[in-house]
Amino acid sequence: MWGHTMLSRILTMIRRVIGWSIALVCGGLATFFLVSNERLLTIVFAVPAVFGLYLTLRRGPRSRKYEDYRWGKPAPTARQFGYACSLGIPLRNGLTKGDLSRLLSEAEQKQPPTEEQLEDAKELGLKVPRGISKGALDDLLEKADEDQEPADRDQLAIIREYHGVLPRKINYREAEEVIEFLETHHLPCPFCRFEICAMDDRCCACEKSLKKLKIPIKLE
């Protein structure tokens, strides 16, 4: 926050120095030619003199201050506020520490990818679309990691417990999708045709065991 404020003050000071310099030099020349009855030259130098005076007197954009807002409870920290200003996040009264934290996370995800992300993508052989955000590239990297990582023992055990039969070896992401499918899949009981859930070990209608039930899993 202090760095942002200091930079704003320095830029304002530079603008005023340049403005005063232009106003004084061009204003002096305009006055000289006015006394010499050189009207055209007077106008030529009067225009930049007025512009320089405008630069000097113009107020820059008002810096946002932490104290200008009526924060919610718990209030954001001064560090959060300064970081939000540096990212150009619109702020409003009533924001809490959690609200601003969420806004910061969303803004960070929209930032350009980091060098580390680009290196990871290169190692994985991923084609990085032009203009992709940090958050979107994060999602691509996570998916690529899951595609390369084989299903773990716990996942395979759950699939077997839910009577699933796999046609081949699968990766971590595929295993998660299979488990999600089996958790909501319903089928007729092989004994009484009553509808059962893939996760059931016994039919609730005929009470017969379903331990030998096999559900073939189709994968793309």
C-alpha positions in Angstrom: 0.0 0.0 0.0 2.8 2.4 1.0 4.7 1.6 -2.2 1.6 2.4 -4.3 1.0 5.7 -2.5 4.7 6.7 -2.8 4.7 6.0 -6.6 1.5 8.1 -7.0 3.2 11.0 -5.2 6.3 10.8 -7.2 4.4 10.8 -10.5 2.3 13.8 -9.3 5.5 15.7 -8.4 7.1 14.9 -11.8 4.0 16.1 -13.6 4.0 19.4 -11.7 7.7 20.0 -12.3 7.2 19.5 -16.1 4.0 21.6 -16.0 5.7 24.5 -14.3 8.7 24.3 -16.6 6.5 24.5 -19.7 4.4 27.2 -18.3 7.3 29.4 -17.2 9.4 29.1 -20.4 6.5 29.3 -22.9 4.7 31.9 -20.8 7.9 34.1 -20.7 8.3 33.8 -24.5 4.6 34.6 -25.1 4.9 37.7 -22.9 8.1 38.8 -24.8 6.5 38.5 -28.2 3.3 40.2 -26.9 5.4 43.2 -25.9 7.1 43.0 -29.3 3.7 43.0 -31.1 4.4 39.6 -32.6 0.9 38.3 -32.3 1.3 35.0 -34.1 4.4 34.0 -32.1 2.5 35.1 -28.9 -0.3 32.7 -29.7 2.2 29.9 -30.7 3.9 30.1 -27.3 0.7 30.9 -25.3 -0.9 27.6 -26.1 1.8 25.3 -24.5 2.1 27.8 -21.6 -1.6 27.2 -20.8 -1.1 23.5 -21.3 1.8 23.5 -18.8 -0.3 25.5 -16.3 -3.1 22.9 -16.7 -0.6 20.0 -16.0 0.5 21.9 -12.8 -3.0 22.6 -11.5 -4.7 19.4 -12.5 -5.2 17.0 -9.7 -4.3 13.4 -10.4 -6.6 10.5 -9.7 -7.5 10.4 -6.0 -5.6 7.6 -4.3 -7.7 5.1 -2.5 -7.1 5.0 1.2 -7.9 2.2 3.7 -9.6 4.7 6.0 -12.0 5.8 3.2 -14.0 2.6 3.4 -16.5 1.3 6.0 -15.3 -2.3 6.2 -17.3 -5.3 7.4 -16.3 -7.4 10.3 -13.7 -8.8 10.5 -12.1 -6.0 8.4 -9.5 -6.7 5.7 -5.9 -6.1 6.6 -4.0 -3.1 5.3 -1.8 -5.6 3.3 -4.9 -7.1 1.6 -6.1 -3.6 0.8 -2.8 -2.6 -0.8 -2.6 -5.8 -2.8 -6.1 -5.3 -4.0 -5.3 -1.7 -5.1 -2.2 -2.9 -7.0 -4.4 -5.5 -8.9 -7.0 -2.8 -9.7 -9.8 -4.6 -7.8 -13.0 -2.5 -7.4 -13.7 -2.1 -3.7 -16.9 -1.2 -1.9 -18.1 -0.5 1.6 -19.0 -3.6 3.7 -16.3 -5.9 2.4 -15.0 -8.3 5.1 -11.6 -9.9 5.3 -13.0 -13.1 3.8 -14.7 -11.2 0.9 -11.5 -9.4 0.0 -9.6 -12.6 0.2 -12.0 -14.2 -2.3 -11.7 -11.3 -4.6 -7.9 -11.5 -4.5 -8.0 -15.2 -5.3 -10.3 -14.6 -8.3 -8.1 -11.7 -9.5 -4.9 -13.8 -9.1 -6.5 -16.6 -11.2 -7.0 -14.0 -14.1 -3.3 -13.0 -14.1 -1.0 -14.2 -16.8 0.6 -17.6 -16.3 3.8 -17.8 -14.3 7.2 -18.9 -15.7 6.9 -22.0 -13.5 3.5 -22.9 -15.0 4.8 -22.5 -18.5 7.8 -24.7 -17.7 5.6 -27.4 -16.3 3.4 -27.2 -19.4 6.4 -27.6 -21.6 7.6 -30.7 -19.7 4.2 -32.3 -20.0 4.0 -31.4 -23.8 1.0 -29.2 -23.3 0.1 -26.7 -26.0 -0.6 -23.4 -24.1 -3.3 -21.3 -25.8 -2.4 -17.7 -26.4 -3.9 -15.4 -23.8 -4.7 -18.1 -21.3 -5.0 -17.1 -17.7 -3.1 -18.4 -14.7 -6.2 -20.1 -13.3 -7.1 -21.8 -16.6 -3.6 -23.1 -17.1 -3.7 -24.4 -13.6 -6.7 -26.5 -14.5 -5.0 -27.8 -17.6 -1.9 -28.8 -15.7 -4.0 -30.5 -13.0 -5.9 -32.5 -15.6 -2.7 -33.5 -17.4 -1.2 -34.7 -14.1 -4.3 -36.8 -13.4 -4.1 -38.2 -16.9 -0.5 -39.4 -16.4 -1.0 -40.6 -12.8 -2.3 -44.1 -12.6 -5.3 -45.0 -10.4 -4.2 -45.7 -6.8 -5.0 -48.8 -4.7 -7.7 -47.1 -2.8 -9.6 -46.1 -5.9 -9.3 -49.6 -7.4 -10.5 -51.1 -4.1 -13.6 -48.9 -4.1 -14.4 -49.8 -7.7 -14.1 -53.6 -6.8 -16.3 -53.0 -3.7 -18.9 -51.4 -5.9 -18.8 -54.5 -8.2 -17.1 -52.6 -11.1 -15.1 -54.6 -13.7 -12.5 -52.6 -15.6 -11.6 -53.4 -19.2 -8.0 -52.1 -18.9 -5.7 -50.1 -16.7 -7.0 -46.6 -15.9 -5.6 -43.3 -14.7 -6.4 -41.3 -11.6 -9.0 -39.1 -13.4 -10.7 -42.0 -15.0 -10.9 -43.8 -11.7 -12.6 -40.8 -10.1 -15.2 -40.8 -12.9 -15.9 -44.5 -12.6 -16.4 -44.2 -8.8 -18.8 -41.3 -9.3 -20.7 -43.4 -11.9 -21.0 -46.4 -9.6 -22.1 -44.3 -6.7 -25.2 -43.3 -8.6 -25.8 -46.3 -10.8 -28.9 -48.4 -10.4 -29.7 -51.8 -12.0 -32.1 -54.7 -11.6 -31.3 -57.4 -9.0 -30.1 -60.5 -10.9 -32.5 -62.6 -8.7 -35.7 -60.7 -8.3 -35.3 -57.8 -10.8 -35.9 -55.3 -8.1 -34.0 -52.1 -8.6 -30.8 -52.0 -6.6 -27.8 -49.6 -6.3 -24.3 -50.7 -7.5 -23.0 -50.1 -4.0 -25.4 -52.6 -2.4 -24.0 -55.9 -1.0 -27.5 -57.4 -0.5 -30.8 -56.9 -2.3 -33.3 -55.1 0.0 -36.2 -57.0 -1.6 -35.1 -60.7 -1.8 -32.3 -60.4 0.7 -29.9 -62.3 -1.5 -26.2 -61.5 -1.5 -24.8 -59.4 -4.3 -21.1 -60.1 -3.6 -20.7 -61.9 -6.9 -22.4 -59.2 -8.9 -20.2 -57.9 -11.7 -20.8 -54.5 -13.5 -18.8 -54.1 -16.7 -17.4 -50.6 -17.1 -17.2 -49.1 -20.6 -14.5 -46.6 -21.2 -13.9 -44.4 -24.2 
